[in-house]
């Protein structure tokens, strides 16, 4: 047995921060739930400390730490700790009608955007150039933001199919502003849609400082134990990426929490296809397992009032959790252990209703029996959500995980059975600890001659991205290829989405 055969999975949620330790056979040997703190980092430190303390001398066997975090999401929602970004669209003269970031909330623009510009450049869907890159215009623009921008974000028309102008723009930025100014390139982040891809790219650039803060906090707590381990971040498709990869693409950590829960539920229940309900203290997230991975949403995802188009789990979120205040959609969150009736507080919550109904036994104070009636509405909301996520299939089981799993009744209409796996209360941390490493690409390929060669080339790019994210090169496999015909083009073409995944490699 390896002397470094243990892995720690950590997931930061709105109410609790969970941590688990798994051995080389994926057995859970330690776990904890700690309250998420207002600064997030303190709760993370407490959770890691708790499981390390429980290991005693075996803490030296820890070789990996995987972190799923809400830091990036919270930074966007709270407009806090975001970097200052200069946003450049390479699109003139074709895409000038709608200015960059026009749809952004005013307070988010104020918090992040230094200046925007639309310069000559861009490509057609087949790779032909709309216009040459306006290098002189770019140099003049960069001179105006020097000393004011922490990062520069470049978005070019159809750059996922023709990235060369974005790459050249990055070279010019390094020449003009120096290597200390980070660059975010849209062809590495979003899918084909221009405006949504631009939004995701600018958000990514704004999150570089947040990513550095999280990594520093994780490093400090591990260094305090003298642990020199491999560190990974969970990303929004239920897989992992190295710290360096996360530092370059921090926006990919958004949505990692629900994805971790779905992957953890798959492992703990030993089911490949199921509906998953992760019930926390603040919300209930429902997702769908397809062949062991989260079903991906076909629609764009809005974050903090900004529309994006990178791939995210298909999640339906309900404003109900263990800390939900009766008669209100608000939650006491991490304060549940002091504010709920069963813990001696004066705020009636759904946890109090569940205790009154006999679905769980918590706390030291008996709540009024009449509170049990509040669960009727909750049961109806859950049944309706399950029906929406099942898309008419009634043979799927419902796997219930999370600290508030007791809110879900033992029988739910529209599912074959309700499954409550052991250790389900920390399924999100388990999902982070067992995750594979992935890389993906979306591009345009010809539908006729050259199709196979183009798909093979794109597949190799997806494999390389998985390796860059931390996968073992010899074990990476293509796990998903989606081909979508494109209409109204001079030559038949396909929109191709490819995902590669593999186990962790040694760093």
Secondary structure, 3 states (H helix, E strand, C coil): CCCCCEEEEEEECCCEEEEEEECCCCCEEEEEEEECCCCCHHHHHHHHHHHHHHHHHHHHHEEEEEEECCHHHHHHHHCCCCCCEEEEEEEECCCCCCCCCCCCCHHHHHHHEEEEEEEECCECCCCCECCCCCHHHHHHHHHHHCCCCCEEEEEECCCCCCCHHHHHHHHHHHHHHCCCCEEEEHHHCCCCCHHHHHHHHHHHHHCHHHHHHHHHHHHHHHHCCCCCCEEEEECCCCCEEEHHHHHHCHHHHCCHHHHHHHHHHHHHHCCCCEEEEEECCCCEEEEEEECCEECECCCCEEECCEEECCCCECCEEECCCCCEECCCCCECHHHHHHHEHHHCCCECEHHHHHHHCCCCCCCCCCCCHHHHHHHHHHHHHHHHHHHHHHCCCCCCCEEEECCCHHHCCCCCCCCCCEECCCCHHHHHHHHHHHCCEEEEEEEEEECCCCHHHHHHHHHHHHHHHHHHCCECHHHCEEEEEEEEEECCCCCCEEEEEEEEEECECCC
